[in-house]
Amino acid sequence: MDLIRLTGSKSLAYFIGGMVTRPPAFKPVVKPALQPAATTYTFKSGDTLSAIAAQ
């Protein structure tokens, strides 16, 4: 097939014999809403991740 012909006014179905298949309809995935964190923490000078995780 010549790509120049595909860019003309004829549809793709004309060039491939009318056998155009379309992918199945896409259904979007619905994600549940995020819940706020149960606790909060205020960082202090000198904090380390391991010390915060240990709490």
The 8 nearest C-alpha neighbors of each residue, nearest first, counted from 0:
[[1, 2, 4, 14, 5, 3, 15, 11],
 [0, 2, 3, 4, 5, 6, 14, 7],
 [3, 1, 5, 4, 0, 6, 7, 14],
 [2, 4, 6, 1, 5, 7, 0, 8],
 [5, 3, 2, 7, 6, 1, 0, 9],
 [6, 4, 2, 3, 7, 11, 1, 9],
 [5, 7, 3, 4, 2, 8, 9, 10],
 [8, 6, 4, 5, 9, 3, 10, 2],
 [7, 9, 10, 6, 5, 4, 11, 13],
 [10, 8, 7, 13, 11, 5, 6, 4],
 [9, 11, 12, 13, 8, 5, 14, 7],
 [10, 12, 13, 14, 15, 5, 9, 19],
 [11, 13, 17, 15, 10, 14, 19, 16],
 [14, 12, 11, 16, 10, 15, 17, 9],
 [13, 15, 11, 12, 16, 10, 17, 5],
 [16, 14, 12, 13, 17, 18, 11, 19],
 [15, 17, 18, 13, 14, 12, 19, 11],
 [18, 16, 12, 13, 15, 19, 14, 11],
 [19, 17, 16, 12, 15, 20, 13, 11],
 [20, 18, 12, 17, 21, 15, 11, 16],
 [21, 19, 18, 22, 17, 23, 12, 15],
 [20, 22, 23, 19, 24, 18, 25, 12],
 [21, 23, 24, 20, 25, 19, 26, 18],
 [24, 22, 25, 21, 20, 26, 27, 19],
 [23, 25, 26, 22, 21, 27, 20, 28],
 [26, 24, 27, 23, 22, 28, 21, 29],
 [25, 27, 24, 28, 29, 23, 22, 30],
 [28, 26, 29, 25, 30, 24, 23, 31],
 [29, 27, 30, 26, 25, 31, 32, 24],
 [30, 28, 27, 31, 26, 32, 33, 25],
 [29, 31, 28, 32, 33, 27, 34, 26],
 [32, 30, 33, 29, 34, 28, 35, 27],
 [31, 33, 34, 30, 29, 35, 28, 36],
 [34, 32, 31, 35, 30, 36, 37, 29],
 [33, 35, 32, 36, 37, 31, 38, 30],
 [36, 34, 37, 33, 38, 32, 39, 31],
 [35, 37, 38, 34, 39, 33, 40, 32],
 [36, 38, 35, 39, 34, 40, 33, 41],
 [39, 37, 36, 40, 35, 41, 54, 34],
 [40, 38, 41, 36, 37, 42, 35, 51],
 [39, 41, 42, 38, 51, 43, 54, 36],
 [40, 42, 43, 39, 46, 44, 51, 38],
 [43, 41, 40, 46, 44, 45, 51, 47],
 [44, 42, 46, 45, 41, 40, 47, 51],
 [43, 45, 46, 42, 47, 41, 48, 51],
 [44, 46, 43, 47, 42, 50, 48, 51],
 [47, 45, 44, 43, 42, 50, 48, 51],
 [48, 46, 50, 49, 51, 45, 52, 44],
 [49, 47, 51, 50, 52, 46, 53, 45],
 [48, 50, 52, 47, 51, 53, 46, 54],
 [51, 49, 53, 47, 48, 52, 54, 46],
 [50, 52, 48, 53, 49, 54, 47, 46],
 [53, 51, 49, 54, 50, 48, 47, 46],
 [52, 54, 50, 51, 49, 48, 47, 46],
 [53, 52, 51, 50, 49, 48, 40, 47]]
